Amino acid sequence: MKFYSIELIIHQAAKAFRRFPMALTCAILSATLLIYMVDEDTDFKDNVHLFYALQTLWLGMVAYLGLSVFSERYTMRTTTVIMLNMAVAALMVYYFYAQPEFYTVKSVSRFIILLIAAHLGVSFAPFLVNTEVNGFWQYNKSLLIRFLTSAIYSAVFYIGLSIALLAIKELFNIDFGEKIYLYLFITVGVILTTWFFLAGVPSRVIALEQVREYPKGLRIFTQYVLLPLVVIYLIILYFYEAKILFTLVWPRGIVSYLILGFSTLGMLALLLVWPLRDDAEHTWIRTFTKRFFLAVFPLIILLIMAIGRRVMEYGVTENRYFLIVLSLWLFIVAIYFLFSLRKNIKFVPLSLFFAVMLSGFGPWNAFQVSSLSQHNRLEKIFQEYKILVNGKAVKPKKQIKKADEKEISSIINYMIDVHGVESIQDLFSQDLSVVTKEKKGEYTNKTDQVLALLGMESNLAYAAMEPASKENHEYSCTRSDGKLVSGFDYSIPVNIYPINDSYYDNGFIDSISYDIKYSEKQFAIIITIDKDNVDTIILEKTFMNLKSQYGSNDSSVDETYMQLNASSAKYDYKLELDGLNVDLDEEDDEKKLSSLRGTLFVKKKSAQ
């Protein structure tokens, strides 16, 4: 029986190699390259071409898998298959040589786009022409289960072999070296996992349309785990949307990712139970599908509001572009499933494939649009301060506001990191490739070098690494010393330098205890007198008035803008500020108090 099992394993492995020779070759080559890089302790910066080779092989592996299942389904002639394989190989060579000299955000993003598109292509390749909905579902179910099985089997196999190697080392004093475990991980994780997965890819795809098998465990997992999570997400997001309508405060940036996460989870749940929608005992699936996509529409509006605000204030970046594309794709999918008479679930991966590819390539691609948007923002600021003379940047003659300096630094840093110095070359008469060229053995901050041409401080480049929406606001005023405000009984010096909610001060006034705390959540000062009288002084309105009147920084603020009043049943309060320092992230509407200096005046009300 054991010999038969080994013979069967060899037979299945050989069969998988005959079906997917190019995909497995790419997997073996990528594993070999990874082992070489580990063995040589390859430095990323000096061997970037090796990482590009890895990317190329991974893309080729998935592309060849899609091509194999496509050619199998439509029984192509051997010569046609060979020509298509050669075409994929040519595209791989082109991709490798088209990569930039240095690793960039753009090259990584394009690799991720192609990898996602390739995986989506595999999901619908055998059904590109046919409209077999059940066959499509059964095929992708098989791929999902095979992938999970491959991962579990490989993990167990790796752990078992690692323990065996450790036992040999301890029992026989044979040291294979620490890298042996990495070599083993690469071999099992890349070659064995891929081989095992490919051996289970359905070979008779045409017969899957007649299969009505549905795993009971999958239904239970979807119905009692995924769908409740979808409902919980939906409730949270609807309450947040109600909060926005009530408070009229713009949505926070994170809500975009929550909405997309909710939508993805919801569609995944619906796709997993799709074959059951026609069963009499599962009619709820049809109802849930319709209600789910109806519920998505208000969230799409919220998503557009969240993205739109950031685009208006900070322009388009790749992340915002992809969020816009995904929100439009989500809208189209919702429309399709609500109004289409022939609801084909193949529409989901097929439409996402085109959305992903269109966002990465063509004149409308994310990188082109983002570069143009940020370039225009930079040019607008230059024009405002008359930095451009005959279209070329010179040192500004008037003082640039601190906020605009940070904005210039942030944009230049982004443009250089993502699009290279050539993306802003047209704004400078100097050759930026020469200005920013690294000296041998020395690190050169390219943003620093470009900022120096504008006469700006080099340390602004480090501030530019922070998100452009983050800004420090500092205000102060001068008051007469030691003067008690008329009508109040007590004065308490207040000096707050909080780390989150950690600030705490206490003492006594006329033998009555008091506590003063800072609450980051409320953006307020919490005052407790005699342990049971708790009052709050909110900083929000005062800060927003200062920001509106004085911008982000002013050391001569009028005293009236630095006064806060509060009252409770027992006490009246006046907080007179000498200084206020706040970090504001406008994109997420977060305010963090850095420091507060002033005097708190307290008046005890007369007993009625």
PyMOL commands that set and color helices and strands:
alter all, ss='L'
color gray80, all
select helices_A, chain A and resi 2-19+21-39+45-73+78-97+105-127+133-172+179-199+205-210+216-247+254-272+274-276+280-282+284-314+318-339+347-360+366-384+402-419+421-427+432-435+446-453+460-464+540-550+559-562
alter helices_A, ss='H'
color red, helices_A
select strands_A, chain A and resi 388-389+392-393+470-476+490-496+504-509+512-519+524-529+533-538+553-554+563-567+571-585+590-604
alter strands_A, ss='S'
color yellow, strands_A
deselect
rebuild
show_as cartoon
